Amino acid sequence: MEKIMEVRNLRKSFGKKEYETLVLKDVSLEISKGDFIAVMGPSGAGKTTLLNLLSTLDKPSSGQLILDGEDITKVDNKRLSAIRRDKIGFIFQDYNLLDGMTLQDNIALPLSLNGVKGKVVLEKVQKMADLFDLNAHLLKYPYQLSGGQKQRGASARALITEPKILFADEPTGALDSKSSKDLLKSFLSANEMGKATILMVTHDAYTASYAKQVYFLADGQIQCRLHQKGSPKEFYEEILNLLASMGGERA
Amino acid sequence: MSLWKMAASNFKRSMREYFALIVALAFAVFVFFNFQNMVYSESMKVLQNMRKDYIDTVIEAASIVFGIFVFFFIWYATNVFLNQRKKEIGIYTFLGLDNMKIGKLYAIEATCIALASVGLGIVTGIGFSKLFQMAVLKLSDISVNVEFSFSIPAILITAGLFFLFFGIMIGKGYVSIVRSSVRELLFSAREAEMKREHPFVKGGKIVLGVGILGSGYFCAMKTGGINSLQYALAAVILVIAGTYFLFSGVIPLLIRRLTKNKHFLYQKQRTLWVNQLSYRIKKNYRTYAMVTILMICSVTVLAMAIAMKSRYENVVHFRQTYTYQINSIDPLNEEEIAEGISQENEIVYDNKIPYLVLDEYGVVPYSAVKEAANRADLAFPYEELKEDEAIQLSHIIFLSLNLTQDESVRIGETQYQILNKDETAYLGTLQEQVDFYMINDTVYDNLKLNNTEWYLYNYKIKDATNAEASRPYLDTLVNEQDGMHRTGYSVALPENKEETWCKIFYALCIFMFATLILASASIIFMKLNNDAWADKEQYETLKKIGIAKTNLAKSIKWEICFAYYCPFVLMVITSWFSVKALGNVMKQNLIFVNIVSTAVIFALFTLICIESVHVFRKKVL
């Protein structure tokens, strides 16, 4: 499998001298094309910090982050911006769609701003709308959409540029169970059909059960990993059991 | 923490946010105070012998116009402030504050802004009062020494008026907060932007906008005839109403159309800024309309000032055509008179014109006027007149529109067709006293047989300030018999102090123009600051999803350019009509004024637009 991202001895601390808090301690992992990884862990485990570092929103204190063969800890802000634009997709817990434009324009935004021709943009938006079942809502504004529709819209916007990797921060955090299920199914389709590589942070075992691998983070370190072998239901049970044995959260 | 302490600390903390607002309001206070100071200041009493009562009236009129503008400006500024604070003070409700207390908090903070801006405006106003007066007098071309002085009544009137306006607006804001629900406080701004209009209302606004503005332009073009004033008034009202509807109907429609054309939209940074405009126009259209109307007013005020100045200069020029005019029933020796005048003054030109007085009219022969015009180097574009033709020799009346023109006149037994009404001073100030007509030479000779002929001898000297020197000689020419002047004379002195007030009017109009334009630009500047504050979060998201800063910077540039140049373009179109209408009424070609004022506004807007882009980018990127 083609290696997309390699994380080596990643450390992140906040504060200085006696006030320094080490949030991530020598985290190492590899992400290959087509992976669908969920990162779980209790509050304060460093999940969001890890996501922010991997997605280039924050800089590590030490360690290497190699994305597509390039160490992104050593590039300047301009290059980082280009990397975010061309190689990374990001989904937020609170959707962050732009209120002033229709869902269609929201999805089209990253491509149209990158100089892709209108005709191509429209074709790709259509493809994303099919994938995320948003055809009936394209002309609506965010305030006319439900939370689930907004999050699927945000996911379509993140995937339209065909990023090397998609990062999702608690994507189902603000959704009800039906909307969560719809969104996760879309993620699965994107992962299986479109070969999208996904890394999502979640505290919810059910959401994590849709992933192919689950990493458990505690005290700034990856404590263990689970690989999906059986059905999603079995995987869900497996996650719950592991969480119980670790004394962690249950959904 | 008490409400007072909380408000004071909020105000201190938000000083940077409110800086632009306070400076704009202080500027309005500054100008208003200086207008008032000119009326009450000791130093301006030197204008007493220049009809200061007229000057005071002009300044008071300008103050009233400016006061009306200030009222709307404060209304707008306090609304901006309220919207900026609404969300934050809405959060206080979660801390257990009731609406009354939040209202009080808002009122205290707004009062701090009022005190800061009135204080700053008056202090700088006092500091610069001498400079302001010197600038007005310099622009008015009046040379008097100005002493530093300021008057307590001017301070009291300025502070009183501004506090009254602030009081009304703060009270309005307080009532609005007390009556609002938490939900309204938190989401009102956003909901106003998203609320959709019924297609019928939308369509109505579009039709009204185009129809009313079109009618306004039509009325402006119809000025110049006998109904000029009615048309001009109708044009003003229709253009103001039309501009409002244009920004609430047609322009949003055009922008929405652009957002629907995806092949246009998905190019460059348009997805972002065109959508942003479409989203914001609903909230901002009143601002755009207000700015456009302010600019149209400012250009029209400037055109009026220049037209008045030009008219004043024409009046002065008319009266200065001849320095001495000797009017006699007996023929005199013009060379002998010239010699007499030459003892004290150098003569530039002279001429002689005979005339008859029939009933209440005066008549002059064509050839004599042509010859006189030739000697005095005055334009004379007329061909030989037919027997029933006449040219009316009129004069410029400073404060009269004089729009009517008779087609014919009956003098004695004959009806003459009037070919033209000419305001060239062929007969000098005599044209101001009697209605003169230039007629055919043969007709004149026939009329001469039964009427007494008078003779007008005109002399223009080189140094008009030395005109009094020849008066003793001219006195020797005066011939009075049986209480009737057979020979008399008049002297045109260089300046008529009676009409100096119109120069002050001109200077004040220039200031008004500058103030209105600065106010327009500062309103847009404030609006954009407000938008930047609201958009901060959105730009954070865009950066996170990898939109390049250069793309965002370009999008901001386009969005801000629209905010400045859309009202500007509409102002250019509309002011062309308004200035044309004014030119028709004042019988002057003001196109040059239009071009220059437009260029000045363009330059100023471009400078402020660049600064706006810089500030906006600094805030959100």
Interface residues (C-beta under 8 A of the other chain):
Chain A: L57 S81 A82 I83 R84 R85 D86 I88 G89 F90 F92 N96 L98 D99 G100 M101 T102 Q104 D105 A108 L109 P110 L111 S112 L113 N114 G115 V116 K117 G118 K119 V121 L122 Y141 Y143 R157 A158 T161
Chain B: R190 E193 M194 T259 K262 H263 F264 L265 Y266 Q267 K268 Q269 R270 T271 L272 N275 Q276 S278 Y279 R280 Q538 T541 L542 K543 K544 I545 G546 I547 A548 K549 N551 S555
